[in-house]
């Protein structure tokens, strides 16, 4: 049964502001790029921008898939803008960003599903702003190993691919995806580069049970996933998958504790947590633990 009522009180957040936030807002107005922060009306925009971190969406704003939870428009995308990686890197440099997350729509219409633009974007950002860390949140590339390898070898600081939900619910909300394929993608990251932190995220409140959430965490750990985000699903419109229930902050704490018990190097779980929430902190936690494990 769907939940249709006002947000609980724990969803209240301060209005974004501050010198760094206002500075980035002014600068973004002049850049011809899509920021997930603004287009998704992310509640954490003030927090992230004040930390000089931002999330960009490359490869256009039209997705070739139609996931029932997502508010990105679907259809036949426009042609690839091969100048976009340089424009993105220039914007990162001008914004003086410290940490950048790069994601995209699904581009099943392209021979490499967009992997080449991801790889070039990583390289260009590192070239122009060597001090800026880059995290990529990638689609599944339909499981083609060579495309994943191209992105990993471009050298992002974190490779993120969201599992999104539990195995039982997955086909209902991601009919063009595959639960096991996503797990295999994360597993292959470590095969290509054993030292690269891998990351995944999921949403709750769309019909799963807590035991299923815990099983998904175990599946991710079996795939050697290092970092995890878990947030509350919020229904974009009545056309989207129904919101079944709100999770209480105590339940998110329970999920966080279980994730840490299973061996994730960092878990961000909470009502307002999204894939790029405090991504810089997660990266630092992963690096510290990887170095400790290697005895360095």
Secondary structure, DSSP 8 states (H G I E B T S, - for coil): ----S---GGG------SHHHHHHHHHHHTS--EEHHHHTT-TTHHHHHHTTEEEEEES-SEESS--TT--SEES------TTHHHHHHHHHHHHT-SEEEEEE---TTSTTTTHHHHHHHHHHHHHH-TTSEEEEE---GGG-HHHHHHHHHTT-SEEE---BS-HHHHHHH-TTS-HHHHHHHHHHHHHH-TTSEEEEEEEE-SS--HHHHHHHHHHHHHTT--EEEEEE---SSTTS--------HHHHHHHHHHHHHHT-SEEEEETT--TTTTHHHHHHHHHHHHHHHHT-
